[in-house]
Amino acid sequence: MIRLTFSSRSARLQYHLLMALFRLAVTRALYGRFARGLARLFPKGNAVFLHEGNAPAFRIALGDGYWTRFALYRAPYEPEVATILRAAAGATPLFCDLGANKGWWTTRAAPLFARVIAVEASAATFADLRANAGHLPNVTLHRAAIHARSGQTLSFVNTRLSHASARLLGDTPVGVGDHIETVPTLAIDDLVPEGVAAVIKLDVEGAEIAAIDGAARALAQGAVLIYEDHGNDPACTVSARFLQDPDMRLFSIDTGLVPMPDLAAIAARKTDPYTGYNFLAAQAGSPLLAALRRRFYEK
């Protein structure tokens, strides 16, 4: 059961106006402009707090065109990921939220796992992550970029209009109002302790291949990795990297754990070029994968 509370009476009013504007917005981009424009008419700190079960409250600024879409109609956010986390609870002590954004999955996972590690690169987004999850005793936060090796530096572009669309600095021009940040790198194998089969959620715009390269030991020791293969990538680049290893097993998680034997099966799942699709990857012999499959079968 989800319920909402508000930072002030004016925040409640702003929320209800946003609901009305949401009905008029025919695209996500138009709604984002509505949300940002309305926010200029209200106090800067106005926010909604989303409460769900025994998870900590999640704060969403009412000018945030990304997260308010999920608070407005209380729609479940990536319910397939929530299902995996619930199934993994008790089967592993560790969840890693890599590319944690403002901490949605960090806060959802905190009651389910003995330890949660969250990593976010953007300074502004990390500040919101810390506000949402920094007080939780079993959560460790790192401001860093997930990559193949730890201890290096990486530059990325933080986009002006969306904290969810940061990207590696490359050939694409930097937009007006966007800014470049440089952060240290962390490899997954340096985050996951030796011998621990962790559940890892990976959402690192543009750095997925390097992140996978830095997770060789963790995957070999049974980690289960939830990753995104975007609808705008017909080559299914991230999934293709996993399938280079004949011992890897891939699954769609939209409707349970459905084996994805090849790229054709992955591509067939990706019907919307504007959507990121979550899949699961693990070594065939992973005891954690076996536990997840058993729990889905028992349902």
C-alpha beads as a LAMMPS data file, in Angstrom:
LAMMPS data file: protein, C-alpha beads

299 atoms
298 bonds

1 atom types
1 bond types

-500.0 500.0 xlo xhi
-500.0 500.0 ylo yhi
-500.0 500.0 zlo zhi

Masses

1 110.0

Atoms # bond

1 1 1 0.000 0.000 0.000
2 1 1 1.407 3.378 -1.043
3 1 1 0.511 6.648 0.646
4 1 1 1.750 10.198 0.173
5 1 1 2.566 12.948 2.636
6 1 1 3.668 16.508 1.869
7 1 1 6.323 18.912 3.087
8 1 1 3.764 21.741 3.467
9 1 1 0.239 22.786 2.599
10 1 1 1.546 24.585 -0.471
11 1 1 3.238 21.332 -1.522
12 1 1 -0.112 19.577 -1.332
13 1 1 -1.654 22.273 -3.562
14 1 1 1.255 22.020 -5.995
15 1 1 0.771 18.272 -6.117
16 1 1 -2.918 18.551 -6.988
17 1 1 -2.177 21.106 -9.700
18 1 1 0.427 18.723 -11.100
19 1 1 -2.174 15.976 -11.215
20 1 1 -4.393 18.221 -13.327
21 1 1 -1.494 19.137 -15.607
22 1 1 -0.554 15.483 -15.934
23 1 1 -3.908 14.824 -17.599
24 1 1 -3.160 17.545 -20.165
25 1 1 0.394 16.444 -20.962
26 1 1 0.471 14.291 -24.073
27 1 1 4.198 13.532 -23.836
28 1 1 6.737 13.025 -21.067
29 1 1 8.714 16.040 -22.301
30 1 1 5.646 18.295 -22.128
31 1 1 4.857 17.080 -18.625
32 1 1 8.446 17.796 -17.591
33 1 1 8.032 21.391 -18.769
34 1 1 4.762 21.634 -16.848
35 1 1 6.400 20.347 -13.661
36 1 1 9.395 22.701 -13.900
37 1 1 7.257 25.702 -14.809
38 1 1 4.827 25.137 -11.952
39 1 1 7.709 24.701 -9.509
40 1 1 8.824 28.272 -10.206
41 1 1 5.542 29.499 -8.692
42 1 1 5.964 27.621 -5.408
43 1 1 8.587 27.409 -2.627
44 1 1 11.733 25.650 -3.806
45 1 1 11.688 22.967 -1.111
46 1 1 8.192 21.664 -1.842
47 1 1 8.196 17.881 -1.902
48 1 1 6.062 14.788 -1.670
49 1 1 7.098 11.810 0.479
50 1 1 6.181 8.389 -0.804
51 1 1 5.585 5.730 1.867
52 1 1 5.389 2.061 0.917
53 1 1 5.188 -0.837 3.351
54 1 1 8.040 -0.781 5.859
55 1 1 10.484 0.919 3.473
56 1 1 11.813 4.366 4.449
57 1 1 9.993 7.392 3.041
58 1 1 11.254 8.507 -0.369
59 1 1 11.379 12.273 -0.945
60 1 1 10.486 13.606 -4.378
61 1 1 10.881 17.294 -5.221
62 1 1 7.688 18.541 -6.859
63 1 1 9.655 20.174 -9.673
64 1 1 11.145 16.803 -10.639
65 1 1 9.563 15.796 -13.930
66 1 1 10.920 12.243 -13.713
67 1 1 9.970 11.040 -10.251
68 1 1 6.692 12.917 -9.890
69 1 1 5.297 10.861 -12.764
70 1 1 5.464 7.853 -10.452
71 1 1 4.198 9.649 -7.345
72 1 1 1.267 11.326 -9.093
73 1 1 -0.817 8.276 -9.832
74 1 1 0.986 6.035 -7.375
75 1 1 1.878 3.716 -10.232
76 1 1 4.335 0.962 -9.318
77 1 1 7.852 1.802 -10.456
78 1 1 9.616 -1.117 -12.174
79 1 1 7.491 -3.755 -10.385
80 1 1 9.574 -6.508 -11.970
81 1 1 12.630 -5.326 -10.000
82 1 1 10.611 -5.249 -6.778
83 1 1 9.592 -8.859 -7.419
84 1 1 13.232 -9.938 -7.793
85 1 1 14.244 -8.155 -4.586
86 1 1 11.459 -9.779 -2.601
87 1 1 12.403 -13.191 -3.990
88 1 1 16.086 -12.621 -3.108
89 1 1 15.417 -11.502 0.458
90 1 1 16.933 -14.082 2.794
91 1 1 18.897 -15.751 -0.006
92 1 1 21.748 -13.215 0.102
93 1 1 22.830 -10.583 2.644
94 1 1 23.819 -7.948 0.065
95 1 1 22.100 -5.716 -2.472
96 1 1 24.108 -3.260 -4.589
97 1 1 22.298 -0.312 -6.185
98 1 1 24.732 0.931 -8.818
99 1 1 23.613 4.092 -10.514
100 1 1 21.334 4.578 -7.524
101 1 1 19.907 7.939 -8.593
102 1 1 17.997 9.378 -5.607
103 1 1 17.769 6.036 -3.840
104 1 1 14.457 4.465 -4.779
105 1 1 15.821 0.915 -4.836
106 1 1 18.240 1.635 -2.011
107 1 1 15.354 2.530 0.288
108 1 1 13.154 -0.333 -0.989
109 1 1 15.971 -2.829 -0.374
110 1 1 17.022 -1.590 3.077
111 1 1 14.386 -3.620 4.985
112 1 1 15.057 -6.744 2.895
113 1 1 18.839 -7.177 3.053
114 1 1 21.395 -7.102 5.854
115 1 1 23.547 -4.687 3.856
116 1 1 22.924 -2.304 0.960
117 1 1 25.630 -0.519 -1.057
118 1 1 24.532 2.434 -3.211
119 1 1 26.707 4.245 -5.750
120 1 1 25.803 7.462 -7.598
121 1 1 28.092 9.749 -9.620
122 1 1 26.222 13.070 -9.894
123 1 1 26.902 15.464 -7.014
124 1 1 23.371 16.904 -6.929
125 1 1 21.697 13.513 -7.249
126 1 1 24.041 12.035 -4.639
127 1 1 22.931 14.759 -2.209
128 1 1 19.324 13.599 -2.675
129 1 1 20.414 9.971 -2.298
130 1 1 22.111 10.847 0.976
131 1 1 18.998 12.676 2.193
132 1 1 16.821 9.653 1.393
133 1 1 19.133 6.875 2.576
134 1 1 22.135 8.300 4.440
135 1 1 20.482 7.792 7.826
136 1 1 19.850 4.071 7.306
137 1 1 22.263 2.001 9.432
138 1 1 22.699 -0.858 6.945
139 1 1 23.287 1.380 3.904
140 1 1 26.724 2.447 2.623
141 1 1 26.887 5.280 0.080
142 1 1 29.642 6.056 -2.435
143 1 1 29.852 9.000 -4.797
144 1 1 31.656 7.387 -7.724
145 1 1 31.213 5.991 -11.227
146 1 1 30.997 2.228 -11.738
147 1 1 33.607 1.123 -14.260
148 1 1 36.059 -1.645 -15.130
149 1 1 38.701 -0.611 -12.574
150 1 1 38.717 1.304 -9.328
151 1 1 40.880 4.351 -8.636
152 1 1 40.675 6.047 -12.012
153 1 1 38.686 9.162 -12.927
154 1 1 35.774 9.487 -15.305
155 1 1 34.048 12.524 -16.801
156 1 1 30.337 12.555 -17.573
157 1 1 27.732 15.077 -18.661
158 1 1 25.004 15.918 -16.167
159 1 1 22.052 17.051 -18.246
160 1 1 20.134 20.169 -17.278
161 1 1 16.637 18.764 -17.732
162 1 1 16.909 15.237 -16.343
163 1 1 18.989 13.758 -13.534
164 1 1 18.107 10.346 -15.020
165 1 1 19.887 11.067 -18.323
166 1 1 23.516 11.642 -17.362
167 1 1 25.934 10.171 -19.899
168 1 1 29.624 9.581 -20.396
169 1 1 31.491 12.478 -21.940
170 1 1 31.994 11.560 -25.582
171 1 1 31.399 12.897 -29.062
172 1 1 27.869 14.185 -28.342
173 1 1 27.953 17.977 -27.817
174 1 1 27.338 19.277 -24.304
175 1 1 23.987 21.078 -24.188
176 1 1 23.328 24.575 -22.941
177 1 1 23.048 24.422 -19.178
178 1 1 24.544 20.933 -18.954
179 1 1 27.769 20.554 -17.005
180 1 1 30.665 18.129 -16.827
181 1 1 31.604 16.352 -13.616
182 1 1 34.654 14.230 -12.886
183 1 1 34.461 11.453 -10.304
184 1 1 36.576 8.486 -9.181
185 1 1 35.729 5.027 -10.492
186 1 1 34.769 1.901 -8.580
187 1 1 34.739 -1.656 -9.906
188 1 1 31.995 -4.030 -8.818
189 1 1 34.608 -6.591 -7.767
190 1 1 35.954 -4.053 -5.262
191 1 1 32.477 -3.425 -3.806
192 1 1 31.221 -6.986 -3.421
193 1 1 33.103 -8.884 -0.694
194 1 1 34.902 -12.107 -1.581
195 1 1 32.581 -15.085 -1.475
196 1 1 29.311 -13.110 -1.293
197 1 1 26.739 -13.710 -4.027
198 1 1 25.080 -10.288 -4.202
199 1 1 22.016 -9.036 -6.000
200 1 1 23.260 -6.136 -8.126
201 1 1 21.109 -3.578 -9.937
202 1 1 23.109 -1.841 -12.651
203 1 1 21.887 1.401 -14.254
204 1 1 24.963 3.286 -15.445
205 1 1 24.055 5.128 -18.639
206 1 1 26.676 4.273 -21.264
207 1 1 29.146 2.479 -18.980
208 1 1 27.493 -0.941 -18.818
209 1 1 30.173 -2.865 -20.726
210 1 1 32.988 -1.491 -18.582
211 1 1 30.934 -2.200 -15.452
212 1 1 30.433 -5.818 -16.513
213 1 1 34.166 -6.152 -17.176
214 1 1 34.741 -5.036 -13.585
215 1 1 32.367 -7.681 -12.216
216 1 1 34.090 -10.866 -13.415
217 1 1 34.908 -12.207 -9.960
218 1 1 31.512 -11.268 -8.449
219 1 1 29.658 -13.010 -11.285
220 1 1 31.905 -16.059 -11.060
221 1 1 31.050 -16.275 -7.354
222 1 1 27.319 -16.322 -8.014
223 1 1 26.155 -12.697 -8.124
224 1 1 22.873 -12.002 -9.885
225 1 1 22.835 -8.818 -11.942
226 1 1 19.737 -6.857 -12.972
227 1 1 20.659 -4.746 -15.974
228 1 1 19.017 -2.524 -18.563
229 1 1 18.972 -3.231 -22.280
230 1 1 17.413 -0.145 -23.862
231 1 1 14.739 -0.229 -26.510
232 1 1 16.709 2.200 -28.672
233 1 1 19.579 -0.314 -29.074
234 1 1 18.612 -2.846 -31.776
235 1 1 22.000 -4.560 -31.384
236 1 1 21.212 -5.368 -27.719
237 1 1 24.805 -4.434 -26.892
238 1 1 24.728 -5.162 -23.158
239 1 1 23.034 -8.530 -23.553
240 1 1 25.459 -9.410 -26.354
241 1 1 28.363 -8.820 -23.975
242 1 1 26.913 -11.305 -21.488
243 1 1 26.235 -13.893 -24.172
244 1 1 29.909 -13.954 -25.117
245 1 1 30.270 -16.181 -22.049
246 1 1 28.604 -19.566 -22.711
247 1 1 28.106 -20.076 -18.957
248 1 1 25.968 -16.950 -18.575
249 1 1 22.200 -17.238 -18.414
250 1 1 19.890 -14.314 -19.224
251 1 1 16.262 -13.894 -18.209
252 1 1 13.440 -11.498 -18.869
253 1 1 11.852 -10.516 -15.536
254 1 1 8.637 -8.819 -16.685
255 1 1 6.504 -11.913 -16.109
256 1 1 8.610 -14.111 -13.863
257 1 1 11.997 -15.517 -14.813
258 1 1 11.787 -16.294 -18.527
259 1 1 15.002 -17.644 -20.119
260 1 1 16.416 -15.537 -22.949
261 1 1 18.588 -17.945 -24.969
262 1 1 19.776 -15.501 -27.620
263 1 1 19.700 -11.910 -28.861
264 1 1 16.598 -12.564 -30.960
265 1 1 14.656 -13.358 -27.789
266 1 1 15.991 -10.207 -26.103
267 1 1 15.147 -8.015 -29.099
268 1 1 11.627 -9.414 -29.294
269 1 1 10.966 -8.158 -25.751
270 1 1 12.011 -4.600 -26.592
271 1 1 9.010 -3.107 -28.348
272 1 1 9.341 0.558 -27.291
273 1 1 12.451 2.546 -28.352
274 1 1 11.902 5.013 -25.494
275 1 1 11.927 2.388 -22.736
276 1 1 14.749 0.716 -20.838
277 1 1 14.014 -2.995 -20.333
278 1 1 15.275 -4.821 -17.255
279 1 1 16.825 -8.261 -17.633
280 1 1 18.672 -10.573 -15.237
281 1 1 22.065 -12.191 -15.788
282 1 1 23.941 -14.803 -13.762
283 1 1 26.278 -17.748 -14.171
284 1 1 24.459 -21.019 -14.832
285 1 1 25.839 -22.532 -11.619
286 1 1 24.939 -19.624 -9.321
287 1 1 23.255 -20.909 -6.120
288 1 1 21.545 -17.528 -5.790
289 1 1 20.075 -17.877 -9.283
290 1 1 18.901 -21.379 -8.366
291 1 1 17.223 -20.014 -5.226
292 1 1 15.464 -17.306 -7.239
293 1 1 14.241 -19.801 -9.830
294 1 1 13.008 -22.126 -7.080
295 1 1 11.091 -19.310 -5.382
296 1 1 9.448 -18.270 -8.642
297 1 1 8.573 -21.908 -9.352
298 1 1 7.070 -22.303 -5.875
299 1 1 4.675 -19.426 -6.606

Bonds

1 1 1 2
2 1 2 3
3 1 3 4
4 1 4 5
5 1 5 6
6 1 6 7
7 1 7 8
8 1 8 9
9 1 9 10
10 1 10 11
11 1 11 12
12 1 12 13
13 1 13 14
14 1 14 15
15 1 15 16
16 1 16 17
17 1 17 18
18 1 18 19
19 1 19 20
20 1 20 21
21 1 21 22
22 1 22 23
23 1 23 24
24 1 24 25
25 1 25 26
26 1 26 27
27 1 27 28
28 1 28 29
29 1 29 30
30 1 30 31
31 1 31 32
32 1 32 33
33 1 33 34
34 1 34 35
35 1 35 36
36 1 36 37
37 1 37 38
38 1 38 39
39 1 39 40
40 1 40 41
41 1 41 42
42 1 42 43
43 1 43 44
44 1 44 45
45 1 45 46
46 1 46 47
47 1 47 48
48 1 48 49
49 1 49 50
50 1 50 51
51 1 51 52
52 1 52 53
53 1 53 54
54 1 54 55
55 1 55 56
56 1 56 57
57 1 57 58
58 1 58 59
59 1 59 60
60 1 60 61
61 1 61 62
62 1 62 63
63 1 63 64
64 1 64 65
65 1 65 66
66 1 66 67
67 1 67 68
68 1 68 69
69 1 69 70
70 1 70 71
71 1 71 72
72 1 72 73
73 1 73 74
74 1 74 75
75 1 75 76
76 1 76 77
77 1 77 78
78 1 78 79
79 1 79 80
80 1 80 81
81 1 81 82
82 1 82 83
83 1 83 84
84 1 84 85
85 1 85 86
86 1 86 87
87 1 87 88
88 1 88 89
89 1 89 90
90 1 90 91
91 1 91 92
92 1 92 93
93 1 93 94
94 1 94 95
95 1 95 96
96 1 96 97
97 1 97 98
98 1 98 99
99 1 99 100
100 1 100 101
101 1 101 102
102 1 102 103
103 1 103 104
104 1 104 105
105 1 105 106
106 1 106 107
107 1 107 108
108 1 108 109
109 1 109 110
110 1 110 111
111 1 111 112
112 1 112 113
113 1 113 114
114 1 114 115
115 1 115 116
116 1 116 117
117 1 117 118
118 1 118 119
119 1 119 120
120 1 120 121
121 1 121 122
122 1 122 123
123 1 123 124
124 1 124 125
125 1 125 126
126 1 126 127
127 1 127 128
128 1 128 129
129 1 129 130
130 1 130 131
131 1 131 132
132 1 132 133
133 1 133 134
134 1 134 135
135 1 135 136
136 1 136 137
137 1 137 138
138 1 138 139
139 1 139 140
140 1 140 141
141 1 141 142
142 1 142 143
143 1 143 144
144 1 144 145
145 1 145 146
146 1 146 147
147 1 147 148
148 1 148 149
149 1 149 150
150 1 150 151
151 1 151 152
152 1 152 153
153 1 153 154
154 1 154 155
155 1 155 156
156 1 156 157
157 1 157 158
158 1 158 159
159 1 159 160
160 1 160 161
161 1 161 162
162 1 162 163
163 1 163 164
164 1 164 165
165 1 165 166
166 1 166 167
167 1 167 168
168 1 168 169
169 1 169 170
170 1 170 171
171 1 171 172
172 1 172 173
173 1 173 174
174 1 174 175
175 1 175 176
176 1 176 177
177 1 177 178
178 1 178 179
179 1 179 180
180 1 180 181
181 1 181 182
182 1 182 183
183 1 183 184
184 1 184 185
185 1 185 186
186 1 186 187
187 1 187 188
188 1 188 189
189 1 189 190
190 1 190 191
191 1 191 192
192 1 192 193
193 1 193 194
194 1 194 195
195 1 195 196
196 1 196 197
197 1 197 198
198 1 198 199
199 1 199 200
200 1 200 201
201 1 201 202
202 1 202 203
203 1 203 204
204 1 204 205
205 1 205 206
206 1 206 207
207 1 207 208
208 1 208 209
209 1 209 210
210 1 210 211
211 1 211 212
212 1 212 213
213 1 213 214
214 1 214 215
215 1 215 216
216 1 216 217
217 1 217 218
218 1 218 219
219 1 219 220
220 1 220 221
221 1 221 222
222 1 222 223
223 1 223 224
224 1 224 225
225 1 225 226
226 1 226 227
227 1 227 228
228 1 228 229
229 1 229 230
230 1 230 231
231 1 231 232
232 1 232 233
233 1 233 234
234 1 234 235
235 1 235 236
236 1 236 237
237 1 237 238
238 1 238 239
239 1 239 240
240 1 240 241
241 1 241 242
242 1 242 243
243 1 243 244
244 1 244 245
245 1 245 246
246 1 246 247
247 1 247 248
248 1 248 249
249 1 249 250
250 1 250 251
251 1 251 252
252 1 252 253
253 1 253 254
254 1 254 255
255 1 255 256
256 1 256 257
257 1 257 258
258 1 258 259
259 1 259 260
260 1 260 261
261 1 261 262
262 1 262 263
263 1 263 264
264 1 264 265
265 1 265 266
266 1 266 267
267 1 267 268
268 1 268 269
269 1 269 270
270 1 270 271
271 1 271 272
272 1 272 273
273 1 273 274
274 1 274 275
275 1 275 276
276 1 276 277
277 1 277 278
278 1 278 279
279 1 279 280
280 1 280 281
281 1 281 282
282 1 282 283
283 1 283 284
284 1 284 285
285 1 285 286
286 1 286 287
287 1 287 288
288 1 288 289
289 1 289 290
290 1 290 291
291 1 291 292
292 1 292 293
293 1 293 294
294 1 294 295
295 1 295 296
296 1 296 297
297 1 297 298
298 1 298 299
